[in-house]
Amino acid sequence: MAGQENGAYDTLTNKDVESGKAGLQNNNYGEHPSNIQPNLLAAMDSTTLAPGSGFKACLWRVGGAFRSLGRAPWWVFLWPAVAFTILIIGGELGVHYAARDFTRQRKDLAVSQVSASAEQVALALQTISAPNVALASAVKANPYVPTLAQDFVRISTDLLKSLDPNGTITRIQIIPWGRISGVYPYDTAPNLNTLNYMFWTDPLRENITRDAVAKGPDYLDVIGPITLIDKTEGFVSRMILFMPNVTGGMNETWGMTQPFTVPYAPGFVLGNATDPTQRICLPPVCTTNATTNVTTCGGPRCGTCGAPCGIQQIGDTAWRFWGILNAVVRKAPLVAPLKELETQSPSYKYTLLRKVDAAATNFQEDFQLSEYYKLAQAQIIDRSAGKNITDKDEPVCADVSPGTGISILWGVCIVPTDGWEAPWLVPLQIAIAFMALIIAALVFFMLFNMHRASDLLRQQIGLNNDLAATNKSLAETKEVLEKEKETREVLLMRQYDLISCFAQGGNLNGGIDSSMASNMSKEDAAMARIESERRMLHSQNAGKNTQDELVMQDLLGEGTFGKVYKGLWRGTVVAI
């Protein structure tokens, strides 16, 4: 029995609970159910409510988990939140510093890339300006225009063959006193039709040309982009040419005041030019409508170069404006180094810009730029197709410096196509948040399971204590029942003694049939013999006085055997 009390309550199955409840309900031990520990009954009832398996069992377990969650202490929720916060902060800081290093490295790489591209553009500018420099040497060797015009085709052919084998230059022009007097190639009508064009009488070019002449001798720049005859884009390499040590002073004309012709342009009479320091007026242009045969003429075309085309004294040297040398070049070779930025890895979008407009009057002012070019204030020369760069993109820029002698203030700005930020930044941040959430969830479930196991352990300990108390109560009840059984057996033995006393006076079996007695149990037979003897005694002593009667007095006890009273018979105390 002691062994059962120590180990029989370690586990409590549904079968054990059902059998225990059945025993309590049947009251086999004489204990009233209300005397059983209420916690034990509650535990039994809650256990028997749980379904064995299936969907209901799943729902019951989920409900139990939520009930346990509602009873969970604060630290079950605190530590997962702390773990999530630490992981998020640590992970995001690591990603932030890694992304910052990535951006810095990308900008360092972009600086080297844009510097290399700017150098290549500068080299291309030197290439397209080389024919003008070479032609200027030929002009300075023989500035007399009629003679120069006769040799212009030969000179241009030799220059392009040696300096432009790829055909980048589409046209070369000599423009003494601002009037086109030689063009190459000459085999196209658009090129020939430029002969005798006067810059001073064109309102669109008068001021631009005058400002360029004001820059002084050997001023070389590149203007554009412009639309070429074939509808492509190009640039004009322009050189302002002055002659030093002019012996004739303002009277020096280099043959421009007399008419002359060239063999490659029959029908064109060149020369007959007016000194550009004077006001020049050309006859109005008249057009006749072929349908109405009405002729309309525009106003007079007048203009002048003025003082910039006069004598310029620089040091001890007097300089006289001779004219302009133009070389029209295609745009593609010039921007080819920039196009390569779009195809390399990482790819860049670029903008080629003019920091100061060459036509502006403040061209010679000290123009200082901030760390990044103000793209909104610059003139865009070329850029990646459909990929505008703004100041908000924080582009990396470099100056295009073609070297001394070429007055160009260009710049190149680039930005990675996918921006400066690391492309893996957002996915990695999402991954870190997801992993932090998973780890926090694992910590939560671990702590929650620990709490739930501890809670179940406390419930089990309480249940074991209740079972121990119930077992003790049942043991006490059993002890009482055993005492009652002993009392019953003592009383029964006394009845047997009484019967044996009467057996001396006659047959104890009275009216009990022997076959019937054999079929009775020991206790039933004894009760039957007692009843038979009682009837026999009653019949024998019916005529005797009242002293022979049994007198029932106090109740001695009761149980499953019935009631036992204290009695008096013939002056002797007996049990009835």
Secondary structure, 3 states (H helix, E strand, C coil): CHHHHHHCCCCCCHHHHHHHHHHHHHCCCCCCHHHCCHHHHHHHHHHHHCCCCCHHHHHHHHHHHHHHHHCCCHHHHHHHHHHHHHHHHHHHHHHHHHHHHHHHHHHHHHHHHHHHHHHHHHHHHHHHHHHHHHHHHHHHHCCCHHHHHHHHHHHHHHHHHHHCCCCCEEEEEEEECCECCEEECCCCHHHHCCCCCECCCCCCCHHHHHHHHCCCCCEEEEEEEEECCCCCEEEEEEEEEEEECCCCHHHCCCCCCCCECCCCCCCCCECCCCCCCCCEEECCCEEECCCCCCEEECCCEEECCCHHHCEEEECCEEEEEEEEEEEEEECHHHHHHHHHHHCCCCCEEEEEEECCCCCCCCCCCCCCCCCCCCHHHCEEEEECCCCCCCHHHCCEEEEECCCCCCCCCEEEEEEECCCCCCCCHHHHHHHHHHHHHHHHHHHHHHHHHHHHHHHHHHHHHHHHHHHHHHHHHHHHHHHHHHHHHHHHHHHHHHHHHHHHHHHCCCCCCCCCCHHHHHHCCHHHHHHHHHHHHHHHHHHHCCCCCHHHCCEEEEEEEEECCEEEEEEEECCEEEEC
